Amino acid sequence: MYTLLITLLIIVSVALIVVVLLQSGKSAGLSGAISGGAEQLFGKQKARGLDLILHRVTIVLSVLFFVLTIAVAYFVK
């Protein structure tokens, strides 16, 4: 059971790193810092399509990561 949990934890960890690196940044340098406030003020929604899917996958993978980490810690003897 312990080996299975460690294997799943490694797979989820690598997948979480990849998904986070695939996401686009919130702002692009100084120009993004200046216009970023205006986009939030006027309600421009940046998370569309692939960004929205990656955001949801990140949430699922992070919850799995924490659950698996707690399970591994519980089974360590």
N, C-alpha and C positions, 0 to 999 in steps of 0.2 A: 504494500500500500504506500509506503514511504517513497519508494523508487518511482512509482506512478505519479505521485504528487510532485516530486522534484522535477520529473520530466515535463509535466504539464506547466509547472511554474516557469521553467526555462523557455518553453514554447510561447507562453503568454507574455513573458518579459520581452523576448525578441520581437514579437508581433506588436507590442505596445510601443517599443522604440521606433519601429518602422512606420507605424501609423502616425505617431507624433511628428516624425521628420517629414512625412508627406504633406502635412497640413501647411497651408500658406500662412504667412505672418500677418499679424493684425495691422501693422503699419510698415511702410517702406522708407525707412530713414527719416530725414528731417521733413520731407514733404508729407509723409504719412502722419507725422506728429502734428503738423499744422492743420491738415485737412481732416484728421481723425475725429476731432471734436465736432466739426461741422457735419460729418457723416452721421454721428450719433445724434446730433441735434435735429437734423432733418429726417431721420428715420431710415437711412439707407441700410438695407439688410445685406451684409456681405456673405453670410453663410448660406449659399445656395448650391444645389446639385451635389457635387463631389465633396465640397467642404462640409455640408450638412451630414452626409453619410460618414465621413471620416470623424466628425465630432461625435456622432452616436457610437461608432465603433470604439473610439477612445474611451468613452464612458463605460461601455460594457467590458472592455479589456481591463480597465483600471479596477472595476469592482471585482472581476475574476482574480486579478493579481492580489488584491487584499484578502479575499476569501482563501485563496490557495496559500498565501503566506501564513495566515492564521492557522490553517489546517496543518501545514508543515510544522509549525511551532508546537502545535498540540501533540503531534505524533513523534516528536523527537524525544528519545529516552536516554 
